[in-house]
Amino acid sequence: MVVDVDQLDNSLVDIDVYTLTEYVSAKPLESNLEVLFTTTEHVSQQEEKPCAQLKCGENLKFPFARDSYSPVAVSILDDKELVSADAVTDTKRVVELTLDISALGDLHYDPGDTVAILPSNASKVVAQLLQRLDLTQQADSACHVRLAANCTKKSAKVPAHIPASTTPREIFTHCVALHSVPQKQFLSALASCTSDVRERAFLASLSSKQGAVHYQTLILERGLGLLDLLELCASCKPSLALLIEHLPRLLPRPYSISNSPLEGKQQLRIIYSIRARKPGVTTSMLEVKLKEQPARVFVYPRLQNAFHYTDLELPGNQILIAVGTGLAPFLGFLAHKELCQQQATGQTWLYVGAKTSQAMLKQQQLIAWQKSSVLQRLRMCYSRSSSDDEPKHVQELLEQDAEELVELLLLPKTILYVCADGAKISKSIDDCLRRCMQRVLHLDETEAVKRLKELRTQGKYREDVWL
Ligand SMILES: Cc1cc2nc3c(=O)[nH]c(=O)nc-3n(C[C@H](O)[C@H](O)[C@H](O)COP(=O)(O)OP(=O)(O)OC[C@H]3O[C@@H](n4cnc5c(N)ncnc54)[C@H](O)[C@@H]3O)c2cc1C
């Protein structure tokens, strides 16, 4: 039976069921940190604050940031709902944002490049956590984190993502990932600050080697995080220092640029999808930002990799394969090709799958691009289609076109791009391409795998895997 973990409610977890009678709890980390409230100074929450990670100085690197760029606040100029959420077909709401990037200076980018957005944790969640830690009164008091006086561990350090001077609210809002997967040592540390015997035994048992099956079920499969565990264990009261020690850094999330730089204007567009149940941290934050005035987010451009449109340097053909919001970067590719059509003379084929026709991003635009010969082939399919005659997945479309597809792919100037919002889908597309190669070129499985690997090495098969 497949259990929809998002449907499950924490109140349905009976902690006794997951508590062993015999176990040896994981050894908790020694506590190396302490938090010192420097003054009674109350840091005002009124004005717009920079993200606290920006106060950490040069020691804190932003992953994949382009040289000489650090995160800056940019305005959201416009937001457009491209797809509305639909519970019946399990379709996610999809939103297109237009960002004013003048604060990034003269940014050069290609379609397919990505920007990173700095997330923040929801204010309601942060407030609940502060309350649990009895820090509501001191939430906005200046503090600093230092090594504990009795710390003997030579390699101990204050995490680089905690600013020298900060507040508890800032730490929880901008610096630490509250929804990360709790490690066993963290569970054991949480057990040590839990007064209720049953709750303490539950956390300790979950941290133990003997409790591996329960850890797999509750933490890895069901996705219980710190906040769920606190809800289940009302007497668990960790200290701020303990949480800083165990929670990882709240990391920026990448988003693909979905427009062409040739559109001019100091603007770029990104497209995000948001889950109806258990929405993610960044996407939830973006939804809240849309209601703010002015609506601003912290953004930086990420280093370019092979996944970008190269037709102008190397006129050729592109095979684009996308599923769901994975179409976002290709909308940029196609807009770009349209704007430089005299130079871009190659073939562009797009294979794209969505749950339903309504969930297909910019369907009318795709059809218009086909009519104006920006796209030479457009194949769309819908996984929730009720018709048995129509292909439901891009893999089926690829198999149907296998002969021509492999022929085009093997031309020296063809690049195949795959973008899907999930590693499983990318793997399944890879398997499908392998089958196409096998069939058309009469190869056995090992030879076909080798050919695909060669195509990757030659830069002819490029992938963007999102989640
Ligand atoms: C190179 C690259 C480019 C990307 N480009 C885009 C893009 O253009 N548009 C885009 O929407 N995303 C894109 N992503 C994914 C994006 O970076 C985030 O991972 C995504 O928006 C969820 O972020 P979050 O902080 O809201 O979720 P988190 O808080 O990180 O969510 C935790 C987990 O919930 C699940 N989850 C949350 N939201 C979703 C969702 N909407 N769909 C499926 N599972 C979800 C995931 O399993 C995720 O690991 C890209 C990722 C990479 C690596």
The ligand as a Gaussian input file, in Angstrom:
#p B3LYP/6-31G(d) Opt

LIG

0 1
 C       19.426000      23.945000     -11.015000
 C       18.047000      24.054000     -10.386000
 C       17.088000      24.861000     -10.974000
 C       15.808000      24.953000     -10.412000
 N       14.854000      25.725000     -11.032000
 C       13.602000      25.770000     -10.515000
 C       12.580000      26.536000     -11.162000
 O       12.821000      27.203000     -12.181000
 N       11.327000      26.511000     -10.621000
 C       11.034000      25.768000      -9.489000
 O        9.875000      25.773000      -9.049000
 N       11.986000      25.071000      -8.857000
 C       13.254000      25.059000      -9.337000
 N       14.210000      24.343000      -8.684000
 C       13.865000      23.727000      -7.382000
 C       13.978000      24.826000      -6.316000
 O       15.340000      25.185000      -6.146000
 C       13.429000      24.382000      -4.943000
 O       13.989000      23.148000      -4.598000
 C       11.904000      24.270000      -4.913000
 O       11.295000      25.504000      -5.286000
 C       11.410000      23.912000      -3.492000
 O       12.002000      24.828000      -2.609000
 P       11.398000      25.112000      -1.169000
 O       12.438000      25.794000      -0.346000
 O       10.070000      25.786000      -1.309000
 O       11.158000      23.658000      -0.647000
 P       11.892000      22.921000       0.579000
 O       11.559000      23.566000       1.855000
 O       13.332000      22.764000       0.227000
 O       11.098000      21.571000       0.471000
 C       11.467000      20.405000       1.091000
 C       11.122000      19.254000       0.144000
 O        9.740000      19.311000      -0.242000
 C        9.600000      18.979000      -1.593000
 N        9.013000      20.118000      -2.354000
 C        8.834000      21.387000      -1.917000
 N        8.255000      22.133000      -2.867000
 C        8.067000      21.320000      -3.927000
 C        7.515000      21.494000      -5.226000
 N        7.006000      22.648000      -5.620000
 N        7.487000      20.434000      -6.053000
 C        7.968000      19.237000      -5.681000
 N        8.497000      19.000000      -4.453000
 C        8.555000      20.018000      -3.605000
 C       10.961000      18.611000      -2.084000
 O       11.119000      17.220000      -1.927000
 C       11.891000      19.322000      -1.165000
 O       13.141000      18.701000      -1.096000
 C       15.496000      24.246000      -9.236000
 C       16.478000      23.454000      -8.629000
 C       17.734000      23.342000      -9.201000
 C       18.768000      22.470000      -8.530000

